[in-house]
Amino acid sequence: MSLAVQIDQNGGPEVMKLVDVQVGEPGPGEIRIRHKAIGLNFIDVYQRSGLYTLPMPLKLGMEASGVVEAVGEGVTHLKVGDRAAYASQPPGSYCEVRVMPAKCVCKLPDGISFETGAAMMLKGLTAQYLLRRTLPVEGLEKGDFVLFHAAAGGVGLIACQWAKALGLRLIGTAGSDAKCQLALDNGAEFCINYSQDDFAAKVKEITGGQGVKVVYDSVGKDTWDKSLDCLRPFGLMASFGNASGAVAPFAPGVLGNKGSLYVTRQTLFSHITTRERTQAMADELFDVVLSGQVKIHIEQTFPLAQVQDAHRALEARKTTGCTILTL
Ligand SMILES: NC(=O)c1ccc[n+]([C@@H]2O[C@H](COP(=O)([O-])OP(=O)(O)OC[C@H]3O[C@@H](n4cnc5c(N)ncnc54)[C@H](OP(=O)(O)O)[C@@H]3O)[C@@H](O)[C@H]2O)c1
């Protein structure tokens, strides 16, 4: 048996309930993993609220670390007793122990704690595919400007540090001066408090009127229009989230008027479809973390039983960096 967080209907944090569930043996391609720590992500909020619709009842959570307890037929990269961590579908990581597909589960290097592993897999692999694989048609070179919204958040703080390590000049945005300072302390070259300042005007000022090559936008509804104004011709609008709400439909003609822009909507789960690709991405993440180029800031910790409070804090923009649930 395992305690797990389940919802029977979409709604606010109060719909999340701790239930006892049966945990069986892993089938072919699966493992059973006993969690040590669980990562909190904004996608959990979308799945709980119903912005992303999934069948009910639904177990929540997409990221965790733990110890492999049993291995199903055909799984060769993991064995019983291995320390491991993952960002993976299907949801269901908010629990003590689970059976799940092994494909996206990676062995955790000895130098990375369970807490860090749980905090960094979904957010760090996201920063990896954004900065390393979601590139403008003209490419990204050292010294290029990029704009990264919500720079003091979970994905944001990792991206600030990674961008600096890659030699990129990251302009961040964040909702308070204190959050901006945190982003600056972690590698952002500039950070704009977008709850006070017109970020498009500031970006133009910082870049001498040129604009940036890429905008990485996870805020969505509130930042979409102005983000397009931050791009230089042939720039890339990389949308990857909707913390403020879903982006409204738009007419493609606007992209021509603003400089023949490109738009993409990315999701991690298109990138980690195979074991090999997931491991290659994870290896890059492990390298930057083990080398100290990227520090994983776990700024909030909640016991699993207080998951409702964790969601409330995340949605109210009260968190910075990563948040984990403990067991
Ligand atoms: N597509 C993918 O592959 C993928 C993968 C991982 C994450 N994501 C997305 O990336 C974003 C960051 O994820 P995360 O888990 O690291 O969360 P997070 O950045 O720690 O938290 C979200 C942040 O968004 C900002 N925000 C702006 N408007 C908001 C609003 N109306 N309500 C709530 N927050 C608002 C807040 O920062 P400020 O107060 O500084 O504005 C808040 O702290 C999320 O949108 C998530 O869905 C996408």
PDBQT file of the ligand as one rigid body, heavy atoms in Angstrom, charges set to zero:
ROOT
HETATM    1  N1  LIG A 401       6.421  23.044 -21.409  1.00  0.00    +0.000 N 
HETATM    2  C1  LIG A 401       7.285  22.472 -20.598  1.00  0.00    +0.000 C 
HETATM    3  O1  LIG A 401       8.015  21.552 -21.000  1.00  0.00    +0.000 OA
HETATM    4  C2  LIG A 401       7.408  22.956 -19.197  1.00  0.00    +0.000 A 
HETATM    5  C3  LIG A 401       8.172  22.232 -18.286  1.00  0.00    +0.000 A 
HETATM    6  C4  LIG A 401       8.350  22.761 -17.007  1.00  0.00    +0.000 A 
HETATM    7  C5  LIG A 401       7.735  23.961 -16.665  1.00  0.00    +0.000 A 
HETATM    8  N2  LIG A 401       6.962  24.591 -17.569  1.00  0.00    +0.000 N 
HETATM    9  C6  LIG A 401       6.328  25.872 -17.258  1.00  0.00    +0.000 C 
HETATM   10  O2  LIG A 401       7.330  26.743 -16.801  1.00  0.00    +0.000 OA
HETATM   11  C7  LIG A 401       6.790  27.614 -15.827  1.00  0.00    +0.000 C 
HETATM   12  C8  LIG A 401       7.651  27.532 -14.597  1.00  0.00    +0.000 C 
HETATM   13  O3  LIG A 401       7.398  26.312 -13.933  1.00  0.00    +0.000 OA
HETATM   14  P1  LIG A 401       7.837  26.120 -12.428  1.00  0.00    +0.000 P 
HETATM   15  O4  LIG A 401       7.264  24.856 -11.963  1.00  0.00    +0.000 OA
HETATM   16  O5  LIG A 401       9.313  26.348 -12.345  1.00  0.00    +0.000 OA
HETATM   17  O6  LIG A 401       7.072  27.323 -11.702  1.00  0.00    +0.000 OA
HETATM   18  P2  LIG A 401       7.663  28.675 -11.087  1.00  0.00    +0.000 P 
HETATM   19  O7  LIG A 401       8.371  29.439 -12.152  1.00  0.00    +0.000 OA
HETATM   20  O8  LIG A 401       8.423  28.365  -9.862  1.00  0.00    +0.000 OA
HETATM   21  O9  LIG A 401       6.326  29.415 -10.693  1.00  0.00    +0.000 OA
HETATM   22  C9  LIG A 401       5.603  30.121 -11.653  1.00  0.00    +0.000 C 
HETATM   23  C10 LIG A 401       6.001  31.602 -11.669  1.00  0.00    +0.000 C 
HETATM   24  O10 LIG A 401       5.289  32.214 -12.720  1.00  0.00    +0.000 OA
HETATM   25  C11 LIG A 401       5.170  33.577 -12.434  1.00  0.00    +0.000 C 
HETATM   26  N3  LIG A 401       3.811  34.050 -12.724  1.00  0.00    +0.000 N 
HETATM   27  C12 LIG A 401       3.503  35.064 -13.558  1.00  0.00    +0.000 A 
HETATM   28  N4  LIG A 401       2.189  35.283 -13.575  1.00  0.00    +0.000 NA
HETATM   29  C13 LIG A 401       1.634  34.398 -12.731  1.00  0.00    +0.000 A 
HETATM   30  C14 LIG A 401       0.304  34.145 -12.314  1.00  0.00    +0.000 A 
HETATM   31  N5  LIG A 401      -0.738  34.875 -12.773  1.00  0.00    +0.000 N 
HETATM   32  N6  LIG A 401       0.074  33.161 -11.415  1.00  0.00    +0.000 NA
HETATM   33  C15 LIG A 401       1.091  32.427 -10.938  1.00  0.00    +0.000 A 
HETATM   34  N7  LIG A 401       2.388  32.612 -11.301  1.00  0.00    +0.000 NA
HETATM   35  C16 LIG A 401       2.659  33.608 -12.187  1.00  0.00    +0.000 A 
HETATM   36  C17 LIG A 401       5.502  33.767 -10.937  1.00  0.00    +0.000 C 
HETATM   37  O11 LIG A 401       6.761  34.400 -10.849  1.00  0.00    +0.000 OA
HETATM   38  P3  LIG A 401       6.805  36.026 -10.746  1.00  0.00    +0.000 P 
HETATM   39  O12 LIG A 401       6.082  36.394  -9.474  1.00  0.00    +0.000 OA
HETATM   40  O13 LIG A 401       8.238  36.331 -10.719  1.00  0.00    +0.000 OA
HETATM   41  O14 LIG A 401       6.083  36.535 -11.949  1.00  0.00    +0.000 OA
HETATM   42  C18 LIG A 401       5.568  32.350 -10.414  1.00  0.00    +0.000 C 
HETATM   43  O15 LIG A 401       6.464  32.241  -9.344  1.00  0.00    +0.000 OA
HETATM   44  C19 LIG A 401       5.332  27.192 -15.633  1.00  0.00    +0.000 C 
HETATM   45  O16 LIG A 401       4.522  28.000 -16.469  1.00  0.00    +0.000 OA
HETATM   46  C20 LIG A 401       5.331  25.781 -16.126  1.00  0.00    +0.000 C 
HETATM   47  O17 LIG A 401       4.085  25.352 -16.572  1.00  0.00    +0.000 OA
HETATM   48  C21 LIG A 401       6.790  24.105 -18.826  1.00  0.00    +0.000 A 
ENDROOT
TORSDOF 0
